[in-house]
Structures are given as structure tokens and as C-alpha cells.
């Protein structure tokens, strides 16, 4: 029996007529409704015609998480007075509960993508609702782009709804072709904000690490909230590990402590969503409870201020979740949970002054995540570079380039980026392309069942108590009775079925099989020991095992999970398997190199015959007679790294380079550019034949750079003969001295004793540029600087004369320096002469 009273209490019902009109007129709409208003439960029932008397339609609701999909389906079935699998069902990876009468099906966005790849028309589906689209998960963005493509080409009648828990819907409206935005007002009660920062200093999060001091503080704030407020407490933490640690610190509180996250058993999830049976509850949750789930009975929120987002280090081949400060938008969503049913309070575990410095919104996943799976989806869709997809944010070019390299390496895409038949099969396994490669190729080597077991471990990282040894984790999962082991077995069945019975054969010990499958998934992370728990991965990144790890004595490992703490030189291994060299060669063969290697290293040419896997050297021997072209290339690399200073530059040759640089700057062509980059670009023109004769650093140091640079002078035009005229090395001054001109600055500099310029009214010029005259005392110390001698004699000389004539009485200091003869001698000597 339909629970009409409950349906009538959902605030979104007032927005339903406008939503239906928008869909009738435009075929697409953006629905903005706060959490708990019924956008996830009432709207699909109305659009399917199950309530309200509208026409019957088949509705597909896409949720970002499995826990949210199950919860939404159960809630809608309850509102209809039914069980899931009747008119409302759900499908998540490895679990499907639908029946012949199902007209509303809730799926994860990943399942929706799989369906679109198999059946672009979505035959039989009339309406698709993408829920929680404001969270900007990559699967949701991709599914929306595919649906818009379908609607614009083959299914114009397909209705689309983007449902958001925020009012920031303008971008989605534009994406849906300027679709109408329908807003539903929620019933919101006032929420008091209590700032509860830690008393002491707390280290900022990095990688997956959260300072234990912060978790202890969060637990104390939960106890404080229980003492100061009524109702249930909802505490937001970044991940499963932090939830477990805070739960341990809440032992003995006068409340039931529940844990909600994607890995929680279904029974626990149901208990949380069903509400309290009488006593108080403390619900420790990840960000899944921000908007995807409604937790009844909550009057208080305790917010740690942290969240988890994906990050990818493309240069090191590492991708993982990382702990970040939650955005202000997330903070508002979390706080709003306290005011759903009555006035409430939110305890924020950070300083109020920090709040304004937080990011406004979470980072769109497409901007920060590993894009290999997205690139494969786009390739299978027929748009390898995703340029034709309607996306709120385009994928970063660098991340897409790295993703396409992965696809090529695992055989999922050809040289043009198009999906291969193998790539299409991979895309339908519901796995990251790396894991799909490990499953398919591993099944041939170790048997389908064992390959599926290892890949299931890799697709959802085991709990920390399983340890860092992947083989040990496999044995623990096989005999385990915890929630993770149950989910693992379910995934193993799914993967085994996807392979078929032909892949069930395989021999060899478990440890070897685990290592091979892990290495097939992450060939760039096969790593050889460097001693004391340190390894070097084929990618070139160092890796370190924790103290006490049973893997520390292994000569080779395949790293499955690692992160690199901020400012750390090496990655920290969290999960790996023992392998041998032959396994490393098999899995990472495409990274292999064997041959002569001549390069610039440690300040000189290193020539050797080498065999390696990526950065891991397998064998090395010195090369006595390397190929001359390789040596020349190494010397050029040295010059690029360390600069032309490797050559022999005398004072004169250095001055020649400065003179040429001055002429190039002032006059331009045909005077050559002699900057480091320009010289290296024209090495063939000025460094030969000396460069080809050189074999090591010492040979470079013997090359006369000045003589070599003269080859760049404009001899062909005849201008080279004017070098000394245009940029003279020395200028003769009135005293008869030839003074060196310094060309290192913006203006040439002439440093000369003041008495040697008596009688000179005009400032000397070089290539039309007045020199900067540094007037020196008889002792050679600076007395004045001028680029206008006439002005100096007229206005500045008097002060200099008054200051220095008493200090240097033996030298001439005439009242009018323009009328006397210049000299480099004392007054006495002048009288003798």
C-alpha cells in the first residue's frame, strides 16, 4: 500500500508540476533541491507514473555510489509499500535486484556507462535522472555527455534530469541546452555554528595520512556534543581508517556508535538509514552522507573539515585518494544535516579565520583524477580525444596524454587512439584498464579464478589489518568473515563469470600468481631492492616499505598501492607482492631497453652497454668505443645542462661574447644571438670540428670558445670587419690611454680617472649608444657616474672637486676642466715635463 502521508510530506512535491512542464516542453531540466526534500525518491516515482496519475514511463536513476543506489531503491519501494525488485529495483556492480514489473531502476553511474556502451539507445528507457550531479564525479560527467550525444542524434525523445543538492546549476543548465532550472525549497531549521579548533598544533594532511592528534580532538568534540546537545550526532571524517580510529576512541560513550561508508555491511547501512530505535546514536560517516543519504534523527553535526579526493602523479605513475581540506560548499552541505528535522548545531573542528580560505567547491574529478578509464570510455564511444563530448570541464591535455599512453601499453587502443576489440572487451569488465589487462592476461598465465581473486583485491584496497603483503591479503580474504571478504568474494564471482569457463586452468603457487597479476596491472611499478627496505620502481620513483614488513627482504616486488608524502623523495608502499626478475621482465617487457647508452651524467660523458626495465638497470658494463654520434649527443646534453661555461673562456673571449650580445641587442641582424640557448641551437656552425673530436668533459675545457664564436660573425655580409668600429674593445681617451669598455650591462661602461677626460665635452658613443662613464678618483675609486659629460663638467664637477682636491692634492683640479689638457700624471710631473 502506497504511503501517501509520507509522500505528501516531501517538500519537492511543490516543484514536480514545474519539472513535468519543463520536460514536456524541453525534454531536459535541472532540478535543484536540498537533501531530504525527496528529489531522489518522489521525483522518479512521479515521472514513472507510479504516483500522481501520470503516464507510465521507465525511469533510470543514476547515483554516484552503491550505498546511495541501494538506499534510494529501498526508500522508494518502502514508499510504494513494496520490496525492492518489484516496481522499483537497483543494479550496482555485482548485485542486481529487479523484476519483470520494475519500471524505476536505480543504478550507479558506472553501471549506466556500461549500459550506454552496450546499447546507446537505452531501449525501453524514457527518463534518465543523474542524481547528485553537483558532486562532479567523473562517471556522472561522462554519462551526461554520452546521454546528450544520444539525445542529439538518435533519441531526441529521451528525457534528461540533472538533479543537484545545490543551487549552483547554471553550468548544468547550459550543458543541457539552456534547460529550465526547477528549484524546490527544503524545510530548513536554523543551525548554530560552534567553532571547535584543536587546542594544540595539528599537522596538515598529506597523502592518506591524518594527524592522530586531530582524530583524538574530533572524538573529544563528539563527546562534548553529546553532553551539550540533544539528538543523534553525525560526524564527518575523510575515510574508513579514520572512522575506525575515532570509533575506537568513543568506546564507553552513552550512545550507539555506527559507521557509514561504501564498505559498510548492508545491515549496518540499513540500520543507520532506518533511524534510532530509542537510544542516542553517533554516526561516523564519510562524505557519502553529505547529500546522497538521509540519516534521520540527527540534531548535531561534528565536521572534521577533511575529505578525500583523487589525485594522480603522472610523472611517477602513482594515483590514489588523498586527504584534502573540505570545500566551503561541502561544509554547508554537512552543516545542513543538523537542521533537517529541528534546530541543530554544527561543531567545526577548525578556526573560524580559516573558513574563508577554503576552496569554494570540490575539485571536479576530471581535473585531478587518473583519466585512463575515462579515455577508454571515450575511445569506445568513438571520440578518443573527447573533443566532441559535452563536458562542463574539458579533460586536461597532459592527463589525457598519459591516459592514452596507458591504453596503448595495455593494448586497449591503437596508434590513433581508437579502441581495439580488446579495449572494447576491457571497457565492459567494469574495471580500470590496468586491472582489465591484469585480469585478461593473468588468466592465461595463472588461471581465471586466481586472476579474478587478485584483481578483486586490487580493485578495492583491503583493510590495513590485512597487511601490505598482497599474497597474505589474498589468504586472509579467502578465510575472512568480515564485510570486506564478503564483498571480495562477490567481486571474484563477477569477474570469474566475465572470463568464462575457458579461463579456469592455471598452475603454480599462489605467491607467484599474485605477483604476476599485480605486475601486469602496474608494470611501471615493478621494483628492485636497493637495500634496507628501499626499492627503485621501473618508473624511476623510489619506494620504501615500512619497518617490520615481510616484504623487506624480497629482491623484487610489484607495488600495487603506494602514495608519496609531501616533500618525500620516495613513495610509501602500502600494498605489494613478491616477484622475481623473470616476472618483472614478462610484465614490463615494453619498458625494456638493451643497447649502448651514452649520456651526460655526474658531470661527464658516461658510455656503457646497459640492459634495463625502465629506470631499473639489470646489467651494465663500460663501453670502450662508443659511437661518435652518441658521444656528441652526450656532450651537447652536458652543454645544455651546465651551459657553455664548460668551454675555455678567457677574459678576451668572454668580452667578445658580451660585445656581440650588445650589438645583437642594439642593431639586431646580422649580428648573432650569443645567448646560451642560441649558441647550443647553432652548435654545428661554431663548435665544429672541435665538438666531434671531443670525447669527455676535459676535451670541452680545451676548446677556445672565443676562437669558435668568431665563426658566427657576419663574414658573408662584410659586417664582421666593422666589429672593432661598432663595439670597440677599448676606447682612447684625451689623455692618450686606451681604456677597456665593459659590455655586461644595459649600457657599455667606461671606467676612467677623471683627470684623463679633461677637455672632453661629448660623451663617447658605441654603436650610437652613449657609454656610461664611471669617473674615478686618482686612487681608482668611484667618484661619479654620468652618461652626459657636458652636464657633469657644468653641474657636478664642482662638488667632486671640493670633496677630493684636499684628499688628492698632488693631482690637478682646475676650476674649468674643459679648458685644460687631460693627463694621467700628477701636477708635479706635469711641471717637470
Beta strands, then each sheet from edge to edge (+ up, - down):
strand 1: 28-33
strand 2: 59-63
strand 3: 88-92
strand 4: 95-97
strand 5: 104-108
strand 6: 127-130
strand 7: 159-164
strand 8: 180-184
strand 9: 191-195
strand 10: 232-236
strand 11: 256-260
strand 12: 281-285
strand 13: 298-303
strand 14: 306-313
strand 15: 318-325
strand 16: 344-348
strand 17: 526-531
strand 18: 534-537
strand 19: 542-544
strand 20: 556-563
strand 21: 570-579
strand 22: 592-601
strand 23: 604-613
strand 24: 616-622
strand 25: 730-732
strand 26: 738-742
strand 27: 749-753
strand 28: 765-766
strand 29: 769-770
strand 30: 772-776
strand 31: 782-786
sheet 1: 4+ 3- 5- 2- 6- 7- 1- 8-
sheet 2: 9+ 16+ 13+ 10+ 12+ 11+
sheet 3: 14+ 15-
sheet 4: 17+ 18- 19+ 21+ 20- 17+
sheet 5: 22+ 23- 24+
sheet 6: 25+ 26- 27+ 30+ 31-
sheet 7: 28+ 29-
end
